């Protein structure tokens, strides 16, 4: 029997132990909420290598387990040959707060809550934010239903009725998916809220990039940066898909096609949503070497098991958000809701675990062969 465990701490312990066994330089960045919740950074290879491979897990905290497993699999595969001209940077649990509390979201350093880190990498000093214009306004019908909802069965049924009507009658499922999950900045109680300032996740990421990649010692040597960001949730159960940002171009697509079958490669804007504030797009905000090539790829392991694809995952997100934001995690059904949230992103079936492990092995083998 093979299962991928769900809680944060065992993954942290296993990752750190394996990184030290491989001789990695290991550092820990504590979260503002608890010094025991850390983002762990393991570095292998020549500091002046022209190629940098950075692998991030747990951006959406609760999605950490598959990412942790994927990172540990790659750690096991690295040999001196792979490290000759490449530096590997493993960022484990970029959002340890969410990983520990079974949330996709994080806190803000200035006190913000319910911030989706993958919608937070935006310029809040931009004119549209400063002027108070509705940048990524929340869906009014969903906001109304959510505000009236409680964790009672009747109230949840009413909320789901409104949500499904909006999704499948007014907009259509594909359009609803694109508009609802792209990111909103007007309702801090709803999912996919991008915040009004940098989240702790974003601040940690900026620290890592500036200190370990773009510092004066390393920056002049960099020619290529590969960034793999590992997620779970969207897509068919147990299937790995690669998402490319809209600017990936033919070169990025060709690179991805060497890693996985072409039908499992998607351009995020076209397939999923025109996500605002994604970490992959944020690379262009850094002071990168002029000639450096950046290849950001999202690895997404699907988890949906519902007849209407994704509705089970969305339900878990909505209920977990209600519990956290309306009940401050004090409801008598707390443990059940949290467990359903964990299982929505890390299913307990053996075949899902086997699929994650096998596809991780295959992708890393292909990557190491071509780099």
C-alpha positions as CSV (number, residue, x, y, z in Angstrom):
1,X,0.0,0.0,0.0
2,X,1.3,3.4,-1.0
3,X,-0.2,6.7,0.3
4,X,1.1,10.2,0.3
5,X,0.7,11.6,3.8
6,X,-1.2,14.8,4.2
7,X,0.1,16.8,7.2
8,X,2.9,19.4,6.9
9,X,5.4,18.3,9.6
10,X,6.3,14.8,8.3
11,X,7.0,16.2,4.9
12,X,9.2,18.9,6.3
13,X,11.2,16.3,8.3
14,X,11.6,14.0,5.4
15,X,12.7,16.7,3.0
16,X,15.2,18.2,5.3
17,X,16.7,14.8,6.2
18,X,17.0,13.9,2.5
19,X,18.5,17.2,1.6
20,X,21.2,16.9,4.3
21,X,21.9,13.3,3.2
22,X,22.6,14.6,-0.3
23,X,25.0,17.2,1.1
24,X,22.8,20.2,0.4
25,X,23.2,23.6,2.1
26,X,20.0,23.9,4.1
27,X,18.5,27.1,5.4
28,X,15.1,27.8,7.1
29,X,12.9,30.9,6.7
30,X,10.3,31.1,9.6
31,X,6.8,32.2,8.9
32,X,5.6,35.4,10.7
33,X,2.8,33.4,12.5
34,X,5.0,30.7,14.1
35,X,8.8,30.2,14.1
36,X,8.2,26.4,13.8
37,X,6.5,26.8,10.4
38,X,9.4,27.3,8.0
39,X,10.1,27.5,4.3
40,X,13.1,25.2,3.9
41,X,15.7,26.0,1.1
42,X,18.1,23.3,0.0
43,X,20.9,24.2,-2.5
44,X,23.1,21.8,-4.5
45,X,25.7,22.5,-7.1
46,X,28.2,25.2,-8.2
47,X,27.2,28.7,-7.0
48,X,28.6,30.1,-10.3
49,X,26.8,27.6,-12.6
50,X,25.2,29.1,-15.7
51,X,22.0,27.0,-15.2
52,X,19.7,27.3,-12.3
53,X,16.9,24.9,-11.6
54,X,14.5,26.0,-8.9
55,X,11.7,23.7,-7.7
56,X,9.0,25.2,-5.4
57,X,6.3,23.3,-3.5
58,X,3.4,24.4,-1.3
59,X,2.7,27.8,-2.8
60,X,-0.9,26.9,-2.1
61,X,0.0,25.4,1.3
62,X,-2.5,22.5,1.4
63,X,-1.1,21.3,-1.9
64,X,2.4,20.6,-0.4
65,X,2.4,16.8,-0.2
66,X,2.7,15.9,-3.9
67,X,5.2,18.8,-4.3
68,X,7.3,17.5,-1.4
69,X,7.4,14.0,-2.9
70,X,8.3,15.4,-6.3
71,X,11.2,17.4,-4.8
72,X,12.5,14.4,-2.8
73,X,12.4,12.2,-5.9
74,X,14.5,14.7,-7.8
75,X,16.9,15.0,-4.9
76,X,17.5,11.3,-5.0
77,X,18.3,11.4,-8.7
78,X,21.0,14.1,-8.7
79,X,24.6,13.0,-9.2
80,X,27.9,14.9,-9.6
81,X,27.3,14.8,-13.3
82,X,24.0,16.8,-13.0
83,X,25.7,19.4,-10.7
84,X,28.6,20.1,-13.0
85,X,27.1,23.2,-14.6
86,X,23.8,23.5,-12.8
87,X,22.7,24.7,-9.4
88,X,19.6,23.2,-7.9
89,X,17.5,25.2,-5.5
90,X,14.7,23.3,-3.7
91,X,12.1,25.6,-2.0
92,X,10.0,23.4,0.3
93,X,6.7,24.7,1.6
94,X,6.8,28.2,0.2
95,X,3.6,28.8,2.2
96,X,4.1,26.8,5.5
97,X,1.2,28.5,7.2
98,X,-1.3,27.2,4.6
99,X,0.4,23.7,4.6
100,X,0.0,23.5,8.4
101,X,-3.6,24.8,8.6
102,X,-4.9,23.0,5.5
103,X,-5.4,26.3,3.6
104,X,-4.5,27.4,0.1
105,X,-4.1,30.9,1.5
106,X,-1.6,32.9,3.5
107,X,-1.4,35.9,5.8
108,X,0.0,39.3,5.0
109,X,2.8,40.8,6.9
110,X,0.6,43.8,7.7
111,X,-2.2,41.7,8.9
112,X,-4.1,40.6,5.8
113,X,-5.9,37.3,5.8
114,X,-7.2,34.8,3.2
115,X,-4.7,35.9,0.6
116,X,-4.2,33.6,-2.4
117,X,-0.5,33.7,-3.0
118,X,-0.9,32.8,-6.7
119,X,-3.0,35.9,-7.2
120,X,-0.7,38.1,-5.1
121,X,2.3,38.6,-7.3
122,X,1.0,42.0,-8.7
123,X,2.1,45.6,-8.6
124,X,-0.1,47.1,-5.9
125,X,1.4,50.5,-6.8
126,X,0.0,50.3,-10.3
127,X,-2.4,53.1,-11.3
128,X,-5.5,50.8,-11.4
129,X,-4.9,49.8,-7.8
130,X,-4.1,53.2,-6.5
131,X,-7.1,54.8,-8.2
132,X,-9.5,52.4,-6.5
133,X,-10.7,51.0,-9.8
134,X,-12.3,47.5,-9.6
135,X,-9.3,45.4,-10.6
136,X,-10.5,41.8,-10.7
137,X,-13.9,42.5,-9.0
138,X,-15.5,39.6,-7.2
139,X,-18.5,37.9,-8.8
140,X,-21.5,39.7,-7.2
141,X,-23.8,36.7,-7.2
142,X,-21.3,34.4,-5.7
143,X,-20.3,37.1,-3.1
144,X,-24.0,37.5,-2.1
145,X,-24.5,33.7,-1.8
146,X,-21.3,33.3,0.2
147,X,-22.1,36.2,2.6
148,X,-25.4,34.6,3.5
149,X,-24.1,31.1,3.8
150,X,-23.4,29.3,7.1
151,X,-22.1,25.8,7.7
152,X,-25.7,24.5,8.1
153,X,-26.9,22.0,5.5
154,X,-29.7,24.2,4.3
155,X,-27.5,27.3,4.0
156,X,-24.9,25.4,2.1
157,X,-27.5,24.0,-0.3
158,X,-28.6,27.5,-1.0
159,X,-25.1,28.7,-1.7
160,X,-24.4,25.8,-3.9
161,X,-27.6,26.3,-5.8
162,X,-26.6,29.9,-6.5
163,X,-23.1,28.9,-7.5
164,X,-24.2,26.2,-9.9
165,X,-26.8,28.5,-11.4
166,X,-24.1,31.1,-12.1
167,X,-21.7,28.5,-13.4
168,X,-23.8,26.4,-15.7
169,X,-26.8,28.5,-16.6
170,X,-25.6,32.1,-16.8
171,X,-22.0,31.6,-17.9
172,X,-21.2,28.0,-18.8
173,X,-18.7,25.9,-16.9
174,X,-15.6,26.9,-18.8
175,X,-16.3,30.6,-18.6
176,X,-17.2,30.4,-14.9
177,X,-13.9,28.6,-14.2
178,X,-12.0,31.3,-16.0
179,X,-13.7,34.3,-14.5
180,X,-14.1,32.9,-10.9
181,X,-10.6,31.6,-10.4
182,X,-8.6,34.3,-12.2
183,X,-8.2,36.4,-9.0
184,X,-10.3,39.1,-7.3
185,X,-9.2,42.0,-5.2
186,X,-12.5,43.4,-3.8
187,X,-13.8,40.8,-1.4
188,X,-11.4,39.5,1.3
189,X,-13.8,36.8,2.4
190,X,-14.1,35.0,-0.9
191,X,-11.6,32.5,-2.4
192,X,-9.0,33.6,-5.0
193,X,-8.6,36.9,-3.1
194,X,-5.3,38.5,-4.2
195,X,-5.0,40.9,-1.2
196,X,-4.0,44.6,-1.1
197,X,-0.3,44.1,-0.3
198,X,2.4,41.4,-0.4
199,X,1.6,38.1,1.4
200,X,4.2,36.4,3.5
201,X,4.6,33.8,0.7
202,X,5.5,36.6,-1.8
203,X,8.0,38.2,0.6
204,X,9.7,34.8,1.2
205,X,9.9,34.2,-2.6
206,X,11.4,37.7,-3.2
207,X,14.0,37.0,-0.4
208,X,15.0,33.7,-1.9
209,X,15.3,35.0,-5.5
210,X,17.3,38.1,-4.5
211,X,19.6,36.4,-2.0
212,X,20.2,33.0,-3.7
213,X,19.8,33.8,-7.4
214,X,20.2,37.5,-8.2
215,X,22.8,38.5,-5.6
216,X,26.0,40.1,-7.1
217,X,28.0,36.8,-6.7
218,X,25.6,34.6,-8.7
219,X,23.8,36.9,-11.1
220,X,26.6,37.5,-13.7
221,X,27.0,33.8,-14.4
222,X,23.3,32.9,-15.0
223,X,22.3,32.0,-18.5
224,X,19.1,29.9,-18.0
225,X,16.6,29.6,-15.1
226,X,14.2,26.7,-15.0
227,X,11.4,27.1,-12.5
228,X,9.1,24.2,-11.7
229,X,6.2,25.1,-9.4
230,X,4.3,22.0,-8.2
231,X,0.5,22.1,-7.5
232,X,-2.4,19.7,-7.1
233,X,-6.2,20.1,-7.7
234,X,-7.0,21.0,-11.3
235,X,-7.4,18.3,-13.9
236,X,-8.3,14.6,-14.2
237,X,-7.6,12.4,-11.2
238,X,-4.0,11.3,-11.0
239,X,-3.0,13.0,-14.3
240,X,0.0,15.3,-14.5
241,X,-0.3,18.3,-16.7
242,X,2.1,21.1,-17.4
243,X,0.8,24.7,-17.5
244,X,2.8,27.4,-19.4
245,X,2.3,31.1,-19.0
246,X,1.0,33.0,-22.0
247,X,4.5,34.3,-22.9
248,X,6.2,30.9,-23.0
249,X,6.3,30.9,-26.8
250,X,7.3,28.1,-29.1
251,X,10.6,27.6,-27.3
252,X,8.9,27.1,-23.9
253,X,6.4,24.7,-25.5
254,X,9.1,22.7,-27.3
255,X,11.0,22.4,-24.0
256,X,7.8,21.1,-22.3
257,X,7.1,18.6,-25.1
258,X,10.4,16.9,-24.2
259,X,9.1,16.4,-20.7
260,X,5.5,15.1,-21.3
261,X,3.0,14.2,-24.0
262,X,1.8,17.2,-26.0
263,X,-1.8,16.8,-25.1
264,X,-0.9,17.3,-21.4
265,X,0.6,20.7,-22.0
266,X,-1.7,23.7,-21.5
267,X,-1.3,27.5,-21.8
268,X,-2.8,28.7,-18.5
269,X,-4.7,31.7,-20.0
270,X,-6.4,29.5,-22.6
271,X,-7.1,26.3,-20.7
272,X,-7.5,27.3,-17.0
273,X,-7.9,31.0,-16.4
274,X,-6.2,34.3,-17.1
275,X,-4.7,34.3,-13.7
276,X,-3.7,37.6,-12.2
277,X,-0.6,37.7,-10.0
278,X,0.9,34.2,-10.8
279,X,4.4,33.5,-9.6
280,X,5.6,32.4,-13.0
281,X,4.7,35.7,-14.6
282,X,6.5,37.5,-11.7
283,X,10.0,36.7,-12.9
284,X,9.8,39.7,-15.2
285,X,9.6,42.0,-12.2
286,X,13.1,41.0,-11.0
287,X,16.3,42.6,-12.2
288,X,17.3,39.6,-14.3
289,X,20.6,39.3,-16.3
290,X,20.0,40.8,-19.7
291,X,20.5,37.6,-21.8
292,X,19.1,35.1,-19.3
293,X,16.4,32.8,-20.4
294,X,13.6,32.1,-18.0
295,X,11.4,28.9,-18.3
296,X,8.6,28.8,-15.7
297,X,6.5,25.7,-15.7
298,X,3.6,24.7,-13.4
299,X,3.3,21.0,-12.7
300,X,-0.3,20.2,-11.8
301,X,-1.5,16.8,-10.6
302,X,-5.3,16.4,-11.0
303,X,-7.4,15.3,-8.0
304,X,-11.1,15.8,-9.0
305,X,-13.3,12.7,-8.6
306,X,-16.7,14.3,-9.2
307,X,-19.0,13.7,-12.1
308,X,-18.9,17.4,-12.7
309,X,-15.1,17.9,-12.9
310,X,-13.7,20.2,-10.2
311,X,-16.9,20.7,-8.3
312,X,-15.6,18.6,-5.4
313,X,-12.4,20.5,-5.1
314,X,-14.3,23.8,-5.3
315,X,-16.7,22.7,-2.6
316,X,-13.8,21.9,-0.3
317,X,-12.3,25.3,-0.9
318,X,-15.6,27.1,-0.2
319,X,-16.3,25.2,3.0
320,X,-12.7,25.6,4.3
321,X,-12.9,29.3,3.6
322,X,-16.2,29.6,5.4
323,X,-14.8,27.8,8.4
324,X,-11.7,30.0,8.5
325,X,-13.2,33.4,7.7
326,X,-16.7,33.2,9.3
327,X,-16.1,30.8,12.2
328,X,-12.3,31.3,12.9
329,X,-11.9,27.6,12.9
330,X,-14.2,27.0,15.9
331,X,-17.2,25.1,14.4
332,X,-18.0,21.6,15.7
333,X,-17.4,20.2,12.2
334,X,-14.0,21.7,12.0
335,X,-12.0,18.5,11.8
336,X,-14.2,17.0,9.1
337,X,-14.0,20.1,7.0
338,X,-10.3,20.3,7.3
339,X,-9.9,16.6,6.5
340,X,-12.0,17.0,3.3
341,X,-9.8,20.0,2.3
342,X,-6.7,17.9,2.7
343,X,-8.2,15.0,0.8
344,X,-9.4,17.3,-2.0
345,X,-5.8,18.1,-2.8
346,X,-4.1,14.9,-1.6
347,X,-6.4,12.0,-2.3
348,X,-5.9,8.9,-0.1
349,X,-6.2,6.3,-2.8
350,X,-3.2,4.1,-3.6
351,X,-3.6,4.7,-7.4
352,X,-3.3,8.5,-7.0
353,X,-0.1,8.1,-5.0
354,X,1.3,5.7,-7.5
355,X,0.4,8.1,-10.3
356,X,2.1,11.0,-8.7
357,X,5.3,9.1,-7.9
358,X,5.5,7.4,-11.3
359,X,4.9,10.6,-13.3
360,X,7.4,12.5,-11.1
361,X,10.0,9.9,-11.8
362,X,9.3,10.0,-15.6
363,X,9.4,13.8,-15.8
364,X,12.6,14.2,-13.9
365,X,14.3,11.5,-15.9
366,X,13.4,13.3,-19.1
367,X,14.5,16.6,-17.7
368,X,17.9,15.3,-16.5
369,X,18.4,13.6,-19.9
370,X,18.1,16.8,-21.9
371,X,19.8,19.3,-19.5
